[in-house]
Amino acid sequence: MVSLIHIESALAAVDHEVKTVLQDMSLSLTEKDQKMLPLLRESKVLKQAYEDLQYLKANPPSPSAGCKVGSHRQE
């Protein structure tokens, strides 16, 4: 899946940004916290999406048999 490759590169970019913020000694702890929170949220969402796509790749959904609403309708 091409999506997995894109998510992996996005995760690597976020991890690099986190390391950059952590190593920046000119920032106060409050500034680091303000910069880190959105990055960590983004990382968490990307990791969850990555895990979900891996699961779907390993366990593909069964093919759809079409809409079954019509079978329950009384005419």
C-alpha atoms as one frame of an Amber mdcrd trajectory, in Angstrom:
protein
   0.000   0.000   0.000   1.353   3.360  -1.017  -0.419   4.983   1.947   1.831
   3.115   4.371   4.931   4.551   2.713   3.561   8.077   2.996   2.629   7.601
   6.634   6.090   6.198   7.395   7.741   9.259   5.869   5.358  11.569   7.742
   6.200   9.782  11.006   9.908  10.171  10.300   9.416  13.890   9.624   7.464
  14.358  12.862  10.091  12.432  14.836  12.806  14.633  13.337  10.863  17.754
  14.293  10.407  16.459  17.857  14.147  15.832  18.170  14.858  19.308  16.819
  12.573  20.918  19.403  14.062  18.841  22.215  17.623  19.751  21.257  16.901
  23.492  20.911  18.438  24.885  24.089  17.250  28.440  23.363  13.631  27.459
  24.072  12.172  27.519  27.564  10.315  24.476  28.853   6.981  26.226  28.298
   7.853  26.970  24.680   8.966  23.384  24.174   5.690  22.142  25.631   3.701
  24.411  23.322   5.592  23.153  20.283   5.663  19.513  21.333   1.957  19.018
  22.085   0.705  19.355  18.487   3.619  17.260  17.228   2.883  14.465  19.671
  -0.808  14.542  18.787   0.061  14.319  15.107   2.421  11.447  15.812  -0.264
   9.589  17.748  -2.800   9.976  14.921  -0.263   8.883  12.310   0.720   5.811
  14.347  -2.938   4.819  14.752  -3.595   5.276  11.034  -0.489   3.225  10.242
  -1.627   0.400  12.532  -5.131   0.484  11.058  -3.815   0.278   7.489  -1.497
  -2.585   8.402  -4.457  -4.437   9.907  -6.539  -3.838   6.786  -3.659  -5.000
   4.605  -3.346  -8.219   6.605  -7.126  -8.685   6.927  -8.819  -7.234   3.847
 -12.580  -6.724   4.118 -14.813  -9.154   2.297 -16.157  -7.942  -1.019 -19.437
  -6.102  -0.786 -22.494  -7.995  -1.920 -24.408  -4.810  -2.661 -27.024  -2.963
  -0.742 -29.290  -5.255   1.254 -31.819  -2.642   2.296 -34.108  -3.658  -0.542
 -34.359  -7.198   0.755 -35.976  -5.937   3.980 -38.509  -3.694   2.255 -42.114
  -4.808   2.076 -43.921  -3.794  -1.093
